[in-house]
Amino acid sequence: MAARNGNFVHEELNPKLKSEYLVRQDRVIVDSERVKVHFEGNFYPVLNFSSFGISVKSDIEFVKEQSYDFDLYVDHIKLMKLTAHFVRADENDLGKYSAFSMAETIIDIDTIALVKNVNSLLSDTITQQQNLSQIDEQFKLMTYELRHLVDSLEVKINELQPDAGSADARAVFGKEEVIASLLSNALSEGFNSVYAKMESVFKGKSTDFKKTHFDFFRQMLGEKLYKAPYAHRTFYKPKGYAGDYEMMNIMYSNQIRGESLFAKCLHRYFIDEPASIAVKNREQYLRRKIKEEYKSAIARNGKFKLISIASGPAMEIQNLLQDDSIDFNKVEIHLLDQDLDALKHAQFKILSISKNLNKHVNLKLHNLAIKNVIARGLPTNDFDLIYSAGLFDYFTDPVASFAADQLVKSLDDGGLAIIGNFGIENPNRFGMDMVLDWNLIYRSEEDLHGLFAQHCRTMTVESEEKGINLFANLRK
């Protein structure tokens, strides 16, 4: 009989079945390879059990209500003796089984769980030891030494924490910034010196060898290095990829972050590395190119239409709004990103700045999957400028070439497509791979010409100030 209470339905139990029903409430489904009973010289897998009953996979014809004695084993360890009454035999997808209720003893579920957990721990430890035996001795020693150094540095750096007391928060932050900046260079020299030696271990080695060693390094040092917000977000990738818009904002803000002085120093080290500076330099490079193409397009047809692919926070547009040499009434700005949060953030920032400056901005947003853009092309055409700063170094050569062709096809005659790609001279490549799991496809100037020159009328390759981030300029 069913009784209704709001949106819930309660089934009234048959009093005769209540005891059996309650017995089955706390049953535990188990791994039959790990939990078994021993009976008359043979082992039989346990399917499930509770404190008051047990189901055993067996073809034996037991006698109903008769008592039987079993030995219960967990992971080949004899745990306890059981005396149980046979209740019934049945069959399911796993085959025939027999159900018993406890006669004198009660199964100690907590003890069984404890044994399984301990054995799992032992198994994991054995696996770790086996994996450890695969680690190159030189690499292992360098990793241990680096961990010891980092542990020591954490204690000593945190001891330098300025006393907040009654001091102004800005004064404390200023002192922390000074300490972090001073230590950043020392950390960079120390880490990069070790990384250079570590990298030599991988010459001629397989991908599996590399993965095993990287995993070991992260296991040993991850909990320390990922205290830096930059490293934490890059490695754990909450958006599914390393260079999301929040990561770009972290780099552009160029401020120390972290829950301790040690974390703040690490953060400063990461955002001051050449590769990070090269990423920050993108904004200046793109802003300069936008201004150049704006002048050319206005002279050509009196208007300027641009689109940023994988636009992120669109910091170059935010900063460009401060430039009074550009008449934004003649500019049509398109931002395309598969991350809706990135588009919302960029929209809020751009419209807020334009409102404060009393400037009109013709802004159009496109929330599209990058793979669809590659396959189908851009949602609109006749652009004077198309640029993508941090996307193509995730593409294989065939995809990169095809995508570039799609971009050029969407240009107006005389328009320019700019494609960013990290160059092969990135000094932080090994550290980015091992520590941050930030894997890019690096390309030389010759590589870029080989991929893209066929799709345009003329092509040049430029770079930001560091010479690390290359930019292929494709003129239609």
N, C-alpha and C positions, 0 to 999 in steps of 0.2 A: 504494500500500500504506500502510495506516495503522498507526501504533504508538502504544500508550496508555502514558501516564505519569501516574499519579494521575488527576486530573480533566481532564487536557489530552489532546488528540489531535493528533499530529504527522503531517502528510502527507509521505511520502517523494517527493521530486521526481524526475521522469524526468531523467536526466543530460543528455539532448538538449535539455531545456527550461530547464535551470538558467540558462544565459546570458540567455535572453529574460526569464525570471522575475526575475532580479536586476536587469535593466535597468529593469523596470517598478516596482521597489520604491519608488523615490524620485520617481515621477512627480508632477507638480504640476498640479492642475486650475486652469485660469485663466479669467479673464473674456475671452471671445473678442472683445469690443469693444476691449479694451486691448492684446491680444497677437495679432499677425498675421505672416504671411510674405508676402513679395513675390516673385512668380514670373511671368516673361514678361508683365510689364505689369499684372498684377492682384494684389490683396490677398486672402488667404485666412485666415479665422479659425483660430487655434490652439485646439484643445480641451484638450490636456494635453501635458506634456513632462517629460523627465528629462534628466540630464546626457548620456545616450546615445541618446535617441530622442525623437520628436515625432509627434503626431497632428494632421492638418490637415483641416479641413472642405473637401472639394473633390469635384467630379464628374469631374475629369480622369482619364483612363485612363493611369496611369503604368505603366512596364514594370518588372517584378520584377527586383531585383538591379541595376538601372541606377542610376547616380549622377545626382543633380540638385543644382543650386546655388540656394539661396534667400537672401534678405535677411530677417533677423529684426527686426521692429519692436515696440517697446513704447511705448504712448501716443504713436504717430506719430513716435517717435524711432528712427532706424536704429541698431540695437545691434551687430549682427555679421553676417558672412556664414557660411552653413552649407553644407556638402556632405554629402548624405545619400543612403543607399540605400533604394529603395522596398521595403517588406517585404510589405504586403498592403493590400487595400481591404476595408472593412466598412461596416456601417450600424447606427445606433442611433436613439434618439428624436430626436436633433438632425439626423439626415440621414446622407448618405454621408460617409465620411472615409477618409483614406489615412494609413497608419502608415509611418514611416521610422526607420531607425537611422543614427546618425552615422557617417560614413565617415572623415573626417580631423579634424574639429573636435569639441570637446566643449562642450555648452551650459553657460555659466556661470550657474547658477541664482542664486547670490548676487548677481551683478550685476543680473540681471533684477529680483530682489526689491528691490534698492537703488533702481533706477530707478522702480519702481512706488511705493515708499515716499516718495521725494522728490517725485514728481508728485502723490501724494495730499496731501503736506504743502503743496505749492504750491496745490493745489485748495482745501484747507481755508483757507489764508491768503486766497485770493481771495474765498471765501465769507464769511469774517469781515470782510473789507474792505467787501464789499457790504452786510453786515448793519450794519456800523458807519456806513455812509452813511445808514442809515435812522434812526439815533438823533438825537433832538432835540439841537441844539447846546448849549442851556442845560443840559439834563439831563446831557449828556456832560461838560461842563465841571465841573459840580458833583460828578459821580462821580469824575472825575480828581482834583479838589481833595480830596475826602474820602479817597481812597486815599492821597494824599500825606500827609495829616494822620495817618491811621491808621499808616502806615509809620513816621512820625516818632515817634508816641506809643509804638509798640511798643518802639523802641530806648530811649527815655527812661524808660519805665516799668520795663522789665527791668533797667535800671541801678540802680533803687531796691531790687532784690531784697535782703532782709536776708541777711547772711552767716550761714549755718548754723553753720559752724565747730564749736565744742564746745557751742553754745547748745542749750537744751532745745527739742525739736521744737514743743512747745506755745507757747513764747515766740515762735518764728519764725512759726508760724501766726497768732498773735495780731497780730504786726506786719503780716503780709500782709493780714489782715482790716481793720486800720486803714487801710492804704494803699488797698485796694480800695474801702472804704466812702467815703473822702474823694474818690476819683476817680470814683466811680459817678455822682454828681450832675453833675459836669463833663461826663462822657461823655453823659449823658442830655440835657443842655442842648445840647451840640454836635450830636449826631445828630438830635435832634428838630427843631432849627432848620433843618438841611439838608433833612430829610424833608418839612417843611412847604412849603418852596420847591419841592421835587421834585414833590410831590403836585399842585401847580397846573398842571404840565405835562400832566397826564392828563385835565383837564376836557374833556369832549366827545369824547374819543378812543375808538377801538375796542378790543376785547379783544385783537386781534392786536398793536396798538400797545403796549398794556400789557405783553403777554408778551415782546415783543422788548426792551423797555426793562428789564424786571425781569431777564431773562436776562443782559443786558449788565451790569447792576449786580452780579449775583451772580458773574459771571465776573471782574469787577474786584476785588470786595471779599470774596467768599465765603471764600477761603483764609485771610483774616485773621479775619473775624467768627466763622467756624465753629470757631475754636480754642476758643471758649467751649463747654464741654460742653452747656450748655442749648441754645445755638443749633445746635450740631452734631446733637444728637438730634432736635430739633424739625424741622430742615430735611430730614434724611435719612430720618427716620421708619422705623426698623427694624421697627416693628410694623405699619407701613402707615398710620398716622395720627399726628398730632402729639402729642395729649394722652394718651399711654399711661401705664400705672401707674408706670413708672420715671421718666417726666417729672414726674409728680405728686410722687413721692418727692423728686426733685431740688429742686422748689420748696418742699415742706414742710420739708425739712432746713434750708433757708435758709443754707447754708454755701458758701463759695467753693470752686470746683473748677477744675482746669486744670493743664497741664504747665509753664506759665510764669507769672510774676507778671502779665504782660499778659493772658494767657488768664483768669486768676482775676479780674482787674479787669473784663474784659468780661462774665464770668459774673455777677459781682455787679451790673453794670449791667442785664443782662437780667432777673434775678430780682427786681430792685428797681423795675422799671417798673410803672406803675399797673395794667396789665392782669394782670401776674403776681401782684401783691399782691391783686387782686380774686379771682383763682383760689384763692390761699391763704386768703382770707377766707371762701370757701365752707365750709370745714371748721367754722369757728366758727358760721356761720349755721345750717348743718345740725344741728350739735350742739344748738343752742338750740331749733330746731324739733322735734327728736326728743324732747327733754325735755318740751316743751309738749304734744305729742301723746301721750306716754306717760302723763302725768297725766290727760289727758282720757279716754284709753282705759281706764285702770285704774278710773277713777270710773264709767265707762259699763258695762264688762263684766268687770273684774277681770283682764284680760290685755292684752298689747300685741304686735301682729304687724306687722313692717315689712319692706320690701324696697327695696334700692338697685339701680337699673338702670344698667348700665355702671359698676359699683361701683369699679373700679380698686383702689387700696390700701385703700379704706374707712377712711381716717384718722380720720374722725369717730367710727366705731365703736371704733377702737383707743383714742382719747382718752376716749370716753364710759365706757369700763370703769373709769376712775379715779374716776368719780362715784358716791359711796356713796348718793346719794338715789334711785338706780334699783335695783330688785330684779330682777336678771336672771333669776331663777327664773320670773318672769312674762312674760319677753320671748322672742319667737321672731324671730330675725334671718335674713333671706334676702339673699344676695348673688348678683346675676346679671351675668355678663360673658361676652363671646365669646372673651376672651383667657384661656386656661386658666392661663397663668403668673401673671396678675393674681390669679386666684382662689386659687391655691396660696400666693402671697405673703401675701394678706390672711388666709387661713386660718391660716398659720403665725404671723403676728403676733398675731392675735386670741387664738388658743389659748395662745400663750406668755404673753401678758399676763394672761389669765384664770387661768392656772395659777399664775403668780407672786402674783396677788392672791387666790388661793383662791376664785375665783368660778366658778359654773357658767354656761356659755354654750350656748344652744340655737341652733347655727349650721347653716344649710342653704345649700349652694352649687348654682348652676345655670349650667352652661357651655352657653350657647345663643347662636346667631347672632341679632343684633339684628333683622335683616330677618324672621326667623321669629317673633320675639316680636311684632313689629308686625302681622304677618299673622294670627297665631293667638291672640294674647293671652298673658297670663302663665301659667306652669305651675300656679299655684294662686291662690285668690281670698281674699276676706274680709280684706284687709289694712286695718289702721288707718292706716298711712302708707306711701305709695309715693313715692320721690323719684328724680329723675334730674338731676344737676347739670350735666353737660358733654356732653350728647348731642344735644339738640334744635336747637342752632345749626348742626348739619350737615344738618338735614332741610329739604326744601322745604316750603312752606306746606301743600300737601295731605297730605303724609306726616306732618308735625308734628300737624296737626289729627286725623288718623285715629289716630295713635299715642296722643295724649292721651285720646281716647275709649276706647281699649283699656285704658289705665291706670285711668281712672275706673270702668269697668265691673268692675274687679278689687278695688275698695274695698268695705269694709263700710259700711253706712249710717252717715253722720257722719264717715267717714274722709276723709283729706286726701291729695291728690296734689300734689307740688311739682315744677315743671318749670323748670330753669335755662336761661337764654339770655343771651348777651352783648347789652348794650344798644347803641343807635346812638351813644352818646356816648363810646365807647371811644377815648381819646386816642392809643392805640398801634396803631390799626387799619391805617394805611398801612404802618408798619414791620413789623407782623406779616405782612401780605400780601407785601411786597417782599422782606424779608430772610429771614423764616422760612418762607415759603410756607404760612402757617397761615391758611387761608381759612375764614371763618365766615359764617353768615347772621345778620346783626345785626337785632334787632327792638326796637321801642319798646314802651312800656307799652300804647299803643293797639293795636299789632299783636298783642300777646299776647291782649288781650281779644277782638279780632276772631277769633282762631284757636280759643280755648279756652272762652270763656264759655258757648257753646251746649251744652257737654258736662257741665256741673256745676250744682249748685244755687246756689252763690255763688262768687265769684272775687275775689281781690285780687292785687295785684302788689307785691312787696317787693324789696329789694336788699341786698347786703352793704354794708359801711361806705363803700366807695369810690363806690357808686352806679353801678358799671360792669356788674356781673353781676346781672341781674334774675332774680326767681323768681316765677313764676305759682303761686299757691296755689288749687287747685281743690277745693272742698268738695262731697262727694256728699250 
